[in-house]
Amino acid sequence: MNYDLVIIGGGPAGLAAAIAAKKEGIDHLVILEREEELGGILNQCIHNGFGLHTFKEELTGPEYAQRFIDQVNELSIEYKLDTMVLDITEDKTIYAINPKEGLLEIHAKAIILAMGCRERPRGALTIPGSRCSGIMTAGAAQKFVNMKNYMPGKEVVILGSGDIGLIMARRMTFEGAKVKAVIELLPYSSGLKRNIVQCLDDYNIPLKLSHTVVNIHGKERLEGVTIAKVDSNRKPIKETQEYIPCDTLLLSVGLLPENELSRKVGVELSPITGGAVVDNNFQTSVEGIFSCGNVLHVHDLVDNVTLESYHAGKNASRYIKGLLKKGETIKVEAVDGVRYTVPHFINPSAVENDIIVRFRVGDVFKGAAIGVYFDDTKVLHKKRRILTPGEMEEVQLTSDLFSKYPGTKTITLKVERS
């Protein structure tokens, strides 16, 4: 079975990449999706707020996904559902399995990795206590409530203030549960400001910053949790312990890009994002393999996933056509408050348009600015009223900068005084 392009993952990233590639003239492509329908995580995100940038209107997750599924069908893009990819080799051979066709061996000229991300489970935490029922990730609870019509519990504590945790605080409240508190280890929320306001403040749900859960109580079913304030080293302060009775603990403690397949094929991964190291074309360290969406780095907005994936699809098409130029790369470095950047490298010989560099900071900065340096020369100074780790930022590098500063070895992003 031979294809020009194989896209692994049929969520928002995979759908957008496929549409872009098809519009670039790549006809022989296929999407491989392990679930029974396209759409990915958007299918369980029934709240609105999607599509404000892409469609200039508020949509629910399923509505947003359907816009792209409709385009996939209109463009006659092939997709295989209920298909699990087992392995990828360096020569871009993909081994997958599904109930209808059995074991598949697929050969591709290029591959786009769009597998999304998963939640960090309880096993990744060091919370003492029994293995009682009533403890689950916020995403699992979202699926139970929104898709299965099951109510996880009535008295809820949420550990972690990621966006899905904030959204589930509101959702559980809608369904009649009492959300006792959202507990956050860090001194700031890791979610979007709008979600803090709309999901917590509007419903008088307390957000306890610099706190964590130190004990879980209950044998068969969760009966309560003990929380405590943490010091500057994130160590619990014993004198501040507080018991909260509850029957449900939802975990919103971070997302992990699904990069098991990437590791198998030898793609270099960032120790900070957990996603692939890519250049401005979204090509990984393995030639002909591209990465986009939450498998590359965790996004706040699906609109940004879409834009990024359009570029990945277009550049994969250029690679298939032999139009993607090779050359010396410029390293993009994150220092002095900037936690990471995407892309990690820029190929100046392949710069045809302006380049968007997305990044996150590692702390809260007020009245600061982002400085961009080509080697030792400052080329941009962008003021920001506030910078927070929960909000992805971006800077635009115009194509003329690369001709103005030829021979640049390193592009550096840093937080500076405004």
PLY file of the C-alpha trace (Angstrom):
ply
format ascii 1.0
element vertex 418
property float x
property float y
property float z
element edge 417
property int vertex1
property int vertex2
end_header
0.00 0.00 0.00
1.68 3.21 -1.18
0.80 6.86 -0.49
2.51 10.17 -1.09
1.53 11.42 2.36
0.31 9.65 5.49
-1.10 11.70 8.37
-1.23 9.96 11.74
-4.10 11.38 13.75
-7.53 12.63 12.69
-7.97 15.40 15.24
-7.84 19.14 14.47
-4.13 19.02 13.56
-4.37 16.03 11.24
-7.51 17.34 9.53
-6.02 20.79 8.86
-2.73 19.31 7.61
-4.58 16.96 5.25
-6.72 19.76 3.83
-3.68 21.98 3.24
-1.77 19.16 1.52
-4.72 18.30 -0.69
-5.08 21.93 -1.76
-1.37 21.93 -2.62
-2.01 19.14 -5.13
-1.17 16.04 -3.08
-3.96 13.68 -4.10
-2.67 10.35 -2.85
-2.84 10.84 0.91
-4.55 9.15 3.84
-5.43 9.98 7.45
-5.04 7.17 10.01
-7.23 7.63 13.08
-7.37 5.19 16.00
-10.85 6.27 17.20
-14.12 5.38 15.50
-14.68 8.90 14.17
-12.67 11.95 13.14
-12.40 15.02 15.35
-10.09 13.94 18.14
-10.51 15.50 21.57
-12.84 18.17 20.16
-15.68 15.62 20.14
-15.94 15.76 23.93
-15.39 19.52 24.24
-19.03 20.62 24.03
-18.37 24.08 25.51
-18.07 27.06 23.17
-15.09 29.36 22.58
-13.57 27.55 19.59
-13.05 29.21 16.22
-12.88 32.86 17.26
-9.73 33.38 15.19
-10.31 30.88 12.38
-14.01 31.48 11.70
-14.62 34.76 13.61
-17.42 33.12 15.58
-17.87 31.03 18.70
-18.29 27.32 18.08
-18.37 24.24 20.28
-15.63 21.65 19.85
-17.77 19.26 17.76
-18.96 22.16 15.57
-15.38 23.27 14.97
-14.28 19.73 14.11
-17.25 19.25 11.77
-16.19 22.26 9.68
-12.96 20.41 8.86
-14.54 16.97 8.53
-16.89 18.45 5.93
-13.89 19.83 4.01
-12.14 16.46 4.16
-15.21 14.80 2.66
-15.68 17.52 0.02
-12.04 17.12 -1.05
-12.41 13.31 -1.13
-9.50 12.81 1.27
-9.18 9.16 2.25
-9.18 8.23 5.93
-9.11 4.98 7.87
-10.91 4.90 11.23
-10.39 2.49 14.13
-6.83 2.14 12.83
-3.99 1.92 15.33
-0.48 2.69 14.11
1.94 0.23 15.69
5.29 1.27 14.28
7.11 3.60 11.87
10.50 2.89 10.32
13.12 5.36 9.08
12.29 4.54 5.45
8.77 5.79 6.23
7.08 2.39 6.32
4.07 2.42 8.63
2.62 -0.67 10.28
-0.98 -0.32 11.43
-3.93 -2.54 12.29
-7.70 -2.29 12.11
-10.58 -4.78 12.37
-11.55 -4.62 8.68
-8.19 -4.95 6.95
-6.04 -6.55 9.62
-2.33 -5.70 9.59
-1.43 -2.93 7.15
1.97 -2.13 5.70
1.94 1.38 4.27
4.79 3.07 2.41
4.87 6.87 2.34
7.00 9.58 0.76
6.26 11.84 3.75
4.58 11.50 7.14
2.88 14.08 9.34
2.70 13.23 13.04
-0.52 14.65 14.54
-1.26 12.28 17.43
-2.18 14.95 19.97
-1.48 14.65 23.68
-2.68 12.83 26.78
-3.16 13.78 30.40
-0.64 13.10 33.12
-2.20 10.36 35.31
-2.15 9.86 39.07
0.75 7.45 38.69
2.94 10.37 37.64
2.29 12.10 40.99
3.61 11.30 44.45
0.42 11.64 46.47
0.13 9.13 49.31
-3.15 7.36 49.97
-5.22 4.37 48.95
-6.22 3.40 45.42
-9.87 4.15 46.06
-12.39 4.98 43.33
-13.35 8.56 42.58
-9.94 9.71 41.32
-9.58 10.40 37.60
-8.17 12.89 35.12
-10.28 15.90 34.23
-10.42 14.72 30.60
-11.78 11.33 31.63
-14.48 13.06 33.68
-15.27 15.28 30.69
-15.79 12.21 28.52
-17.98 10.55 31.16
-20.20 13.63 31.52
-20.36 14.91 27.94
-20.32 11.68 25.93
-21.36 8.84 28.26
-23.92 10.71 30.39
-22.29 9.46 33.61
-21.83 11.69 36.67
-18.41 11.03 38.30
-19.38 12.43 41.71
-21.20 15.08 43.74
-18.51 16.76 45.85
-15.42 17.59 43.82
-11.89 18.83 44.36
-9.75 19.59 41.32
-5.96 19.37 41.51
-4.30 21.60 38.92
-5.58 24.71 37.18
-4.98 23.70 33.57
-7.66 24.75 31.12
-9.45 21.40 31.12
-9.55 21.43 34.93
-11.04 24.93 34.95
-13.60 23.99 32.31
-14.60 20.88 34.25
-15.07 22.94 37.41
-17.78 24.84 35.56
-19.17 21.73 33.87
-19.50 19.79 37.13
-21.22 22.81 38.66
-23.69 22.89 35.75
-24.50 19.22 36.41
-25.31 19.86 40.07
-22.02 18.92 41.75
-20.38 21.07 44.41
-16.83 21.99 43.44
-15.10 22.63 46.77
-11.87 24.10 45.37
-9.32 24.10 42.59
-5.85 23.43 44.03
-2.74 24.69 42.21
0.86 23.90 43.21
2.29 26.94 41.44
1.82 30.57 42.56
-0.10 31.24 39.34
-2.73 29.43 37.29
-1.60 27.40 34.30
-4.86 28.10 32.44
-6.10 30.94 30.27
-7.22 34.07 32.12
-10.64 33.94 30.43
-11.19 30.42 31.79
-10.31 31.52 35.33
-12.91 34.28 35.10
-15.65 32.34 33.27
-15.23 28.99 35.02
-14.20 29.88 38.59
-14.88 33.54 39.40
-18.37 33.50 37.87
-19.34 30.55 40.08
-17.47 31.54 43.26
-15.22 28.48 43.08
-12.08 29.11 45.16
-8.67 28.83 43.50
-6.00 27.99 46.05
-2.59 28.89 44.60
0.65 27.51 46.09
-1.29 24.54 47.51
-1.24 20.82 46.82
-2.93 17.59 47.89
-0.81 15.78 50.49
-3.08 12.87 51.36
-6.01 10.91 49.95
-8.57 9.43 52.32
-10.95 6.55 51.68
-10.86 2.81 51.20
-13.42 1.76 48.59
-14.50 5.28 47.59
-12.75 8.59 48.07
-13.90 10.29 51.27
-11.74 13.39 51.31
-8.34 14.95 50.67
-5.87 16.82 52.82
-4.35 19.88 51.22
-1.50 22.09 52.38
0.21 25.29 51.37
3.67 24.90 49.82
6.78 27.00 50.35
9.02 28.57 47.70
10.59 25.13 47.08
7.12 23.61 46.56
7.39 21.61 49.79
4.18 21.25 51.85
4.00 23.30 55.06
2.64 20.90 57.68
1.04 23.61 59.86
-1.21 24.67 56.96
-2.87 21.30 56.35
-6.63 21.37 55.76
-9.05 18.47 55.26
-11.70 18.78 52.55
-14.45 16.11 52.42
-15.20 15.04 48.84
-16.08 11.97 46.79
-14.24 12.94 43.60
-10.73 14.20 42.84
-10.09 15.37 39.28
-6.50 15.70 38.11
-5.54 18.49 35.71
-1.79 18.27 36.22
-0.36 18.64 32.76
-0.50 17.22 29.26
2.06 14.99 27.57
2.52 14.86 23.76
1.84 11.33 22.45
5.31 10.71 21.03
5.83 6.97 21.43
5.80 6.55 17.65
8.17 9.49 17.26
10.66 7.82 19.60
10.43 4.56 17.67
11.40 6.21 14.41
14.26 8.15 16.02
12.78 11.67 16.03
14.70 13.99 18.36
12.43 15.21 21.19
12.64 18.37 23.27
13.17 17.66 26.99
11.03 20.71 27.80
7.97 20.27 25.57
8.13 16.49 25.15
7.46 17.12 21.46
9.66 16.90 18.39
12.49 19.31 17.65
11.44 20.96 14.36
12.57 23.64 11.93
10.43 26.43 10.49
8.92 23.94 8.03
7.79 21.71 10.94
10.16 19.01 9.70
11.64 16.85 12.45
15.19 15.52 12.73
14.12 12.61 10.48
13.89 13.83 6.90
10.39 13.68 5.45
8.66 13.36 8.82
6.78 16.43 10.04
5.01 17.21 13.31
2.21 19.61 14.27
-0.46 20.30 16.87
-0.39 19.09 20.46
2.00 16.26 19.67
4.55 18.99 18.91
3.79 21.24 21.88
0.67 21.76 23.97
-1.49 24.64 22.68
-4.05 26.84 24.42
-6.20 27.49 21.36
-7.29 25.06 18.66
-7.12 27.98 16.21
-3.32 28.02 16.65
-3.23 24.26 16.13
-5.05 24.79 12.83
-2.69 27.51 11.58
0.38 25.50 12.52
-0.99 22.37 10.86
-1.81 24.21 7.64
1.88 25.11 7.41
2.95 21.54 8.18
0.67 20.23 5.41
1.97 22.77 2.89
5.61 22.07 3.73
5.13 18.29 3.58
3.70 18.87 0.09
6.75 20.90 -0.88
8.97 18.09 0.39
7.11 15.50 -1.70
7.51 17.72 -4.77
11.21 18.20 -4.11
10.79 21.94 -3.46
11.95 22.03 0.15
15.47 23.40 0.06
18.15 22.14 2.41
20.80 24.33 3.96
22.53 25.52 7.10
20.15 26.14 9.97
19.94 28.90 12.56
19.38 27.75 16.13
16.53 29.43 18.05
17.36 29.73 21.74
15.08 30.45 24.71
16.82 32.25 27.62
16.13 34.63 30.51
12.52 33.78 31.26
11.52 32.24 27.91
10.94 28.53 28.54
10.87 27.17 24.97
10.31 28.14 21.37
8.79 26.46 18.32
10.47 26.17 15.86
13.82 25.18 17.38
15.73 25.82 14.15
15.21 28.01 11.10
16.40 27.11 7.63
17.06 30.55 6.06
17.32 29.09 2.55
13.70 27.92 2.88
12.30 31.19 4.22
9.76 32.43 1.69
7.32 34.17 4.04
7.36 35.65 7.52
8.01 33.13 10.30
5.90 32.90 13.45
7.91 31.82 16.49
5.64 30.61 19.29
6.92 30.40 22.85
6.01 30.22 26.52
7.58 32.02 29.45
8.53 30.26 32.67
7.01 32.71 35.16
4.64 35.66 35.44
6.14 38.92 34.19
4.34 42.28 34.37
5.32 45.32 32.33
7.97 43.32 30.49
9.04 42.91 26.88
10.32 40.20 24.57
13.69 40.88 23.00
14.71 39.07 19.81
18.39 38.95 18.86
20.11 37.84 15.66
23.40 36.82 17.24
24.24 39.92 19.34
22.03 42.37 17.42
18.62 43.20 18.84
16.08 43.20 15.99
12.78 43.26 17.91
11.55 44.63 21.24
7.90 43.74 21.84
6.28 45.20 24.96
3.76 43.08 26.86
1.52 44.20 29.71
1.71 40.74 31.22
3.36 37.45 30.31
2.16 34.22 31.93
3.10 30.55 31.41
-0.55 29.69 30.72
-0.74 31.91 27.63
1.24 31.05 24.51
2.99 34.05 22.98
4.39 34.63 19.52
6.66 36.96 17.59
6.79 37.44 13.84
10.14 37.38 12.08
9.79 39.07 8.71
11.57 37.45 5.79
13.69 40.58 5.16
15.44 40.10 8.53
17.21 37.03 7.17
18.60 38.92 4.18
19.47 41.92 6.36
21.50 39.78 8.78
23.13 37.08 6.64
25.32 34.54 8.38
23.34 34.64 11.63
24.11 31.57 13.73
21.66 31.98 16.62
18.33 33.72 17.16
17.67 34.38 20.86
14.40 35.20 22.62
14.50 36.62 26.13
12.30 38.50 28.61
13.49 42.07 29.21
12.38 45.23 30.93
9.92 47.17 28.84
0 1
1 2
2 3
3 4
4 5
5 6
6 7
7 8
8 9
9 10
10 11
11 12
12 13
13 14
14 15
15 16
16 17
17 18
18 19
19 20
20 21
21 22
22 23
23 24
24 25
25 26
26 27
27 28
28 29
29 30
30 31
31 32
32 33
33 34
34 35
35 36
36 37
37 38
38 39
39 40
40 41
41 42
42 43
43 44
44 45
45 46
46 47
47 48
48 49
49 50
50 51
51 52
52 53
53 54
54 55
55 56
56 57
57 58
58 59
59 60
60 61
61 62
62 63
63 64
64 65
65 66
66 67
67 68
68 69
69 70
70 71
71 72
72 73
73 74
74 75
75 76
76 77
77 78
78 79
79 80
80 81
81 82
82 83
83 84
84 85
85 86
86 87
87 88
88 89
89 90
90 91
91 92
92 93
93 94
94 95
95 96
96 97
97 98
98 99
99 100
100 101
101 102
102 103
103 104
104 105
105 106
106 107
107 108
108 109
109 110
110 111
111 112
112 113
113 114
114 115
115 116
116 117
117 118
118 119
119 120
120 121
121 122
122 123
123 124
124 125
125 126
126 127
127 128
128 129
129 130
130 131
131 132
132 133
133 134
134 135
135 136
136 137
137 138
138 139
139 140
140 141
141 142
142 143
143 144
144 145
145 146
146 147
147 148
148 149
149 150
150 151
151 152
152 153
153 154
154 155
155 156
156 157
157 158
158 159
159 160
160 161
161 162
162 163
163 164
164 165
165 166
166 167
167 168
168 169
169 170
170 171
171 172
172 173
173 174
174 175
175 176
176 177
177 178
178 179
179 180
180 181
181 182
182 183
183 184
184 185
185 186
186 187
187 188
188 189
189 190
190 191
191 192
192 193
193 194
194 195
195 196
196 197
197 198
198 199
199 200
200 201
201 202
202 203
203 204
204 205
205 206
206 207
207 208
208 209
209 210
210 211
211 212
212 213
213 214
214 215
215 216
216 217
217 218
218 219
219 220
220 221
221 222
222 223
223 224
224 225
225 226
226 227
227 228
228 229
229 230
230 231
231 232
232 233
233 234
234 235
235 236
236 237
237 238
238 239
239 240
240 241
241 242
242 243
243 244
244 245
245 246
246 247
247 248
248 249
249 250
250 251
251 252
252 253
253 254
254 255
255 256
256 257
257 258
258 259
259 260
260 261
261 262
262 263
263 264
264 265
265 266
266 267
267 268
268 269
269 270
270 271
271 272
272 273
273 274
274 275
275 276
276 277
277 278
278 279
279 280
280 281
281 282
282 283
283 284
284 285
285 286
286 287
287 288
288 289
289 290
290 291
291 292
292 293
293 294
294 295
295 296
296 297
297 298
298 299
299 300
300 301
301 302
302 303
303 304
304 305
305 306
306 307
307 308
308 309
309 310
310 311
311 312
312 313
313 314
314 315
315 316
316 317
317 318
318 319
319 320
320 321
321 322
322 323
323 324
324 325
325 326
326 327
327 328
328 329
329 330
330 331
331 332
332 333
333 334
334 335
335 336
336 337
337 338
338 339
339 340
340 341
341 342
342 343
343 344
344 345
345 346
346 347
347 348
348 349
349 350
350 351
351 352
352 353
353 354
354 355
355 356
356 357
357 358
358 359
359 360
360 361
361 362
362 363
363 364
364 365
365 366
366 367
367 368
368 369
369 370
370 371
371 372
372 373
373 374
374 375
375 376
376 377
377 378
378 379
379 380
380 381
381 382
382 383
383 384
384 385
385 386
386 387
387 388
388 389
389 390
390 391
391 392
392 393
393 394
394 395
395 396
396 397
397 398
398 399
399 400
400 401
401 402
402 403
403 404
404 405
405 406
406 407
407 408
408 409
409 410
410 411
411 412
412 413
413 414
414 415
415 416
416 417
